[in-house]
Amino acid sequence: MYLCFVDESGTHGSSPVLVVGGIIVHEEDAWHLQQRLDSFLFNKLHPLGHDHTGFELHATELRRGTKQWASVGQDDRHRILAGAYGALAGYAPVNPALPWRLIGAVMERDPGRQQLRAYELVTKKFDDFVDRMSRGGQQQRGLIVHDRSSVEGRLQDWTNRWRVASSSLGRLRNLADVPLFADSRATRALQAADLVAYALYRYYSRPGGRHDERYIRRLWPQFDAEDGRMHGLIHDNSNFHRCGCPACTSRRHRLRRQN
């Protein structure tokens, strides 16, 4: 079974984009990935005299020094945040035949449709990934795990509808159940999803195309792709034909080949 840990960023009213981002890992890797991140945090916080088990790898709190991170100096926090992205980017799966991948949808502000569309895209892209992983002969199923939020009831209703009937992108055929919701403080895998969503937000929310790539740079190669086509990241925007981000560039190349 493949697990897709998902979180949001840019949900505040003044945000120019809404991001839904996450990490796809096989069940064999979920524990190992969490151990990698937990060991990283122990190695950084233990020398500073802190018990790492009381700290959540939450990107915004790390940058701003809020909640438990208020007791850690700014320079140390920023080093820990940068190092967390390195620890995530450098993870290698237990079984190379069962790779891990990143996934995301970035939506321009459109209150009438953006949240539904973002989750529709991420859910269908995850379903497609699980389908591709099943082509080798070993049937896989998928399960989405989301940080607790107000979207819980709606996302479960949407997913049930997409499994029974169809989304605008097609029917979901590979999910074991509706998305489950958990407290991110209890699992480093959901904290990894927060890191992904935040890195995408920092890149796409800058005005005038001034992308902040410091966090996402090391993660680009891990977004789901096949035959040079980026499947795992969708940037829904009005400037698609001129946007230079990897998702839009890949989409334009695909359209040119089709024509």
MARNUDO-100515 format. One line per field, with one value per residue (C-alpha): residue number from 0; residue in one letter; x, y, z. Coordinates in steps of 0.001 Angstrom, whole numbers. Example, Ala and Ser with C-alpha at 12.3 -4.5 7.8 and 13.67 -1.06 7.14 Angstrom:
BEGIN
k	[0 / 1] $
r	[a / s] $
c1	[12300 / 13670] $
c2	[-4500 / -1060] $
c3	[7800 / 7140] $
***
This chain:
BEGIN
k	[0 / 1 / 2 / 3 / 4 / 5 / 6 / 7 / 8 / 9 / 10 / 11 / 12 / 13 / 14 / 15 / 16 / 17 / 18 / 19 / 20 / 21 / 22 / 23 / 24 / 25 / 26 / 27 / 28 / 29 / 30 / 31 / 32 / 33 / 34 / 35 / 36 / 37 / 38 / 39 / 40 / 41 / 42 / 43 / 44 / 45 / 46 / 47 / 48 / 49 / 50 / 51 / 52 / 53 / 54 / 55 / 56 / 57 / 58 / 59 / 60 / 61 / 62 / 63 / 64 / 65 / 66 / 67 / 68 / 69 / 70 / 71 / 72 / 73 / 74 / 75 / 76 / 77 / 78 / 79 / 80 / 81 / 82 / 83 / 84 / 85 / 86 / 87 / 88 / 89 / 90 / 91 / 92 / 93 / 94 / 95 / 96 / 97 / 98 / 99 / 100 / 101 / 102 / 103 / 104 / 105 / 106 / 107 / 108 / 109 / 110 / 111 / 112 / 113 / 114 / 115 / 116 / 117 / 118 / 119 / 120 / 121 / 122 / 123 / 124 / 125 / 126 / 127 / 128 / 129 / 130 / 131 / 132 / 133 / 134 / 135 / 136 / 137 / 138 / 139 / 140 / 141 / 142 / 143 / 144 / 145 / 146 / 147 / 148 / 149 / 150 / 151 / 152 / 153 / 154 / 155 / 156 / 157 / 158 / 159 / 160 / 161 / 162 / 163 / 164 / 165 / 166 / 167 / 168 / 169 / 170 / 171 / 172 / 173 / 174 / 175 / 176 / 177 / 178 / 179 / 180 / 181 / 182 / 183 / 184 / 185 / 186 / 187 / 188 / 189 / 190 / 191 / 192 / 193 / 194 / 195 / 196 / 197 / 198 / 199 / 200 / 201 / 202 / 203 / 204 / 205 / 206 / 207 / 208 / 209 / 210 / 211 / 212 / 213 / 214 / 215 / 216 / 217 / 218 / 219 / 220 / 221 / 222 / 223 / 224 / 225 / 226 / 227 / 228 / 229 / 230 / 231 / 232 / 233 / 234 / 235 / 236 / 237 / 238 / 239 / 240 / 241 / 242 / 243 / 244 / 245 / 246 / 247 / 248 / 249 / 250 / 251 / 252 / 253 / 254 / 255 / 256 / 257 / 258] $
r	[m / y / l / c / f / v / d / e / s / g / t / h / g / s / s / p / v / l / v / v / g / g / i / i / v / h / e / e / d / a / w / h / l / q / q / r / l / d / s / f / l / f / n / k / l / h / p / l / g / h / d / h / t / g / f / e / l / h / a / t / e / l / r / r / g / t / k / q / w / a / s / v / g / q / d / d / r / h / r / i / l / a / g / a / y / g / a / l / a / g / y / a / p / v / n / p / a / l / p / w / r / l / i / g / a / v / m / e / r / d / p / g / r / q / q / l / r / a / y / e / l / v / t / k / k / f / d / d / f / v / d / r / m / s / r / g / g / q / q / q / r / g / l / i / v / h / d / r / s / s / v / e / g / r / l / q / d / w / t / n / r / w / r / v / a / s / s / s / l / g / r / l / r / n / l / a / d / v / p / l / f / a / d / s / r / a / t / r / a / l / q / a / a / d / l / v / a / y / a / l / y / r / y / y / s / r / p / g / g / r / h / d / e / r / y / i / r / r / l / w / p / q / f / d / a / e / d / g / r / m / h / g / l / i / h / d / n / s / n / f / h / r / c / g / c / p / a / c / t / s / r / r / h / r / l / r / r / q / n] $
c1	[0 / 1095 / 401 / 8 / 548 / -1004 / -1128 / -2157 / -430 / -1707 / -5120 / -5224 / -7455 / -4698 / -2670 / -2299 / -2249 / -3595 / -1213 / -2022 / 1198 / 2449 / 4641 / 3881 / 5641 / 5123 / 4023 / 7492 / 9042 / 6682 / 8473 / 11967 / 11253 / 9905 / 12954 / 15237 / 13508 / 13301 / 17007 / 17845 / 15892 / 17474 / 20967 / 20158 / 18261 / 19986 / 23250 / 21130 / 19669 / 16204 / 14101 / 13345 / 10152 / 8375 / 9198 / 7207 / 8881 / 6435 / 8010 / 6169 / 6741 / 10414 / 10918 / 9008 / 10101 / 6603 / 5226 / 7968 / 10465 / 10453 / 13099 / 15532 / 17635 / 16931 / 20189 / 19722 / 16097 / 16989 / 19778 / 17384 / 14768 / 17284 / 18652 / 15187 / 14746 / 18101 / 17129 / 13880 / 15434 / 18161 / 15872 / 16286 / 13490 / 13974 / 13030 / 14178 / 11356 / 8868 / 9962 / 8761 / 7529 / 6236 / 2893 / 1181 / -1341 / -907 / -4048 / -4461 / -7063 / -10565 / -12782 / -15521 / -13462 / -9866 / -10081 / -12241 / -10048 / -6781 / -7890 / -9371 / -6013 / -3912 / -6236 / -6408 / -2658 / -2066 / -4566 / -2751 / 602 / -706 / -2053 / 1375 / 3038 / 619 / 1592 / 4566 / 2263 / 1930 / -1392 / -1066 / -3713 / -3510 / -4574 / -4458 / -3587 / -4256 / -3432 / -6537 / -8370 / -11775 / -11684 / -12136 / -15845 / -15769 / -12731 / -14199 / -17492 / -15653 / -13526 / -16541 / -18202 / -15090 / -14790 / -18440 / -19069 / -16199 / -14262 / -13759 / -10429 / -11847 / -12873 / -10722 / -9993 / -7029 / -7835 / -8476 / -10744 / -11617 / -8843 / -7993 / -7122 / -4503 / -2696 / 579 / 2236 / 1954 / 3698 / 6815 / 5328 / 2635 / 5336 / 7177 / 3992 / 3976 / 7561 / 6572 / 3488 / 5464 / 8303 / 5783 / 4082 / 7350 / 8144 / 4750 / 3501 / 6188 / 4836 / 6149 / 7556 / 10345 / 10405 / 11910 / 13561 / 15691 / 13517 / 11997 / 15271 / 16346 / 12862 / 12167 / 13669 / 11338 / 8051 / 6306 / 7386 / 7491 / 9337 / 10436 / 6883 / 6086 / 2815 / 3021 / 2784 / 54 / 224 / -3248 / -2687 / -3731 / -176 / 442 / 1947 / 4642 / 5207 / 8708 / 8065 / 8894 / 5219 / 4125 / 7245 / 6602 / 2955 / 3839 / 6347 / 3731 / 1173 / 3690 / 4488 / 783 / 294] $
c2	[0 / 3538 / 6312 / 9950 / 12381 / 15760 / 19274 / 22784 / 26156 / 29608 / 29124 / 32635 / 35099 / 37395 / 34618 / 34893 / 31089 / 27987 / 25037 / 21401 / 19434 / 16145 / 13097 / 9659 / 6735 / 3001 / 1460 / -119 / 3356 / 5258 / 4167 / 4577 / 8092 / 9134 / 7666 / 9636 / 12915 / 12065 / 11209 / 14422 / 16478 / 14637 / 15366 / 19063 / 19677 / 17377 / 19407 / 22518 / 20868 / 20173 / 17029 / 16659 / 14655 / 17838 / 19657 / 19541 / 20069 / 22806 / 25198 / 28407 / 27885 / 27168 / 30346 / 32590 / 30994 / 30366 / 27694 / 25293 / 26837 / 30093 / 28504 / 28009 / 30840 / 32199 / 31045 / 27527 / 27425 / 28467 / 25879 / 23204 / 24172 / 24062 / 20769 / 19232 / 19814 / 18175 / 15167 / 14802 / 15257 / 12722 / 9912 / 6636 / 4030 / 635 / -1020 / 967 / -640 / 1151 / 4816 / 7718 / 10879 / 14375 / 15736 / 19112 / 21535 / 25310 / 27338 / 31036 / 32642 / 31719 / 31213 / 29504 / 26547 / 26504 / 24150 / 21570 / 21747 / 21476 / 18319 / 16880 / 17285 / 15895 / 12957 / 11994 / 12377 / 10119 / 7595 / 7658 / 7123 / 4081 / 2734 / 3051 / 1326 / -1592 / -2258 / -4386 / -7161 / -6377 / -4666 / -1567 / 460 / 4020 / 5830 / 9579 / 10810 / 14513 / 16832 / 17617 / 20594 / 22019 / 20310 / 16841 / 16296 / 17896 / 15970 / 12651 / 13476 / 14554 / 11405 / 9149 / 10893 / 10565 / 6859 / 6033 / 8327 / 10393 / 13596 / 15956 / 14134 / 10629 / 8034 / 7064 / 3338 / 2642 / 4137 / 1782 / 4207 / 7867 / 10124 / 9709 / 12652 / 12727 / 15184 / 16255 / 16355 / 12563 / 11724 / 13052 / 11962 / 14651 / 17093 / 16184 / 17065 / 20438 / 21040 / 20285 / 22526 / 25364 / 25106 / 25322 / 28277 / 30185 / 29583 / 30471 / 33243 / 35842 / 38867 / 39663 / 36191 / 36640 / 32997 / 31998 / 28701 / 28162 / 25316 / 23800 / 23644 / 20303 / 18830 / 19418 / 16052 / 14131 / 15316 / 12502 / 12345 / 9802 / 9966 / 13516 / 14690 / 16145 / 14587 / 15296 / 19092 / 21255 / 25055 / 26381 / 29983 / 32588 / 33053 / 29437 / 30236 / 32463 / 30886 / 29452 / 27075 / 23376 / 22339 / 24834 / 24249 / 20493 / 21048 / 23263 / 20711 / 17977 / 20027 / 20806 / 17111 / 16284 / 18893] $
c3	[0 / -745 / 1764 / 771 / 3665 / 2827 / 4281 / 3219 / 3116 / 2229 / 3801 / 5306 / 3487 / 2223 / 598 / -3201 / -3592 / -1933 / -1763 / -1111 / -925 / 371 / 239 / -1195 / 494 / 430 / 3714 / 4018 / 4079 / 6380 / 9575 / 8097 / 6820 / 10199 / 11934 / 9606 / 10454 / 14156 / 14317 / 12487 / 15012 / 17946 / 16594 / 16261 / 19494 / 21987 / 21948 / 22662 / 25749 / 24326 / 24224 / 20524 / 21140 / 22207 / 18959 / 15733 / 12360 / 11415 / 8923 / 9858 / 13576 / 12930 / 10924 / 13312 / 16581 / 17871 / 20238 / 21404 / 18986 / 20976 / 23225 / 20299 / 18887 / 15417 / 13825 / 15173 / 14006 / 10476 / 10323 / 11535 / 8947 / 6099 / 7390 / 7586 / 3858 / 3256 / 5379 / 3444 / 4 / 771 / 1871 / -58 / -118 / 1494 / -1813 / -4886 / -6876 / -4611 / -4892 / -2808 / -4488 / -3798 / -4967 / -4954 / -6418 / -6376 / -7043 / -7661 / -5429 / -6591 / -3532 / -5516 / -6705 / -5543 / -2580 / -4345 / -7453 / -5496 / -3704 / -6877 / -8612 / -5781 / -5159 / -8848 / -9335 / -6340 / -7712 / -11077 / -9348 / -7477 / -10756 / -12401 / -9458 / -9917 / -13517 / -12530 / -11394 / -7665 / -7036 / -4850 / -3066 / -1799 / 1363 / 2004 / 5506 / 6127 / 9010 / 11054 / 9548 / 8723 / 5324 / 6863 / 6171 / 2746 / 1533 / 2637 / 875 / -2291 / -2323 / -1873 / -4808 / -7011 / -6181 / -6935 / -9887 / -11256 / -10803 / -13730 / -14193 / -14132 / -11583 / -8606 / -8769 / -6493 / -3080 / -182 / 1666 / 2157 / 3541 / 7209 / 9460 / 12211 / 14470 / 12831 / 16266 / 16379 / 13099 / 11379 / 8032 / 8280 / 9337 / 6122 / 4211 / 5972 / 4831 / 1223 / 1293 / 2875 / 342 / -2496 / -836 / -464 / -4129 / -5610 / -3319 / -4069 / -6024 / -9487 / -10086 / -7516 / -6489 / -3151 / -4081 / -982 / 355 / -2774 / -4742 / -3289 / -3605 / -7317 / -8435 / -6115 / -7613 / -9431 / -13076 / -15879 / -19209 / -18473 / -17734 / -14312 / -13151 / -9459 / -9422 / -10950 / -11058 / -11883 / -12944 / -15485 / -16779 / -17790 / -21206 / -19684 / -16267 / -15950 / -13047 / -13586 / -13584 / -16247 / -18352 / -18356 / -19263 / -22251 / -23534 / -23278 / -25198 / -27949 / -28374 / -28595 / -31318] $
***
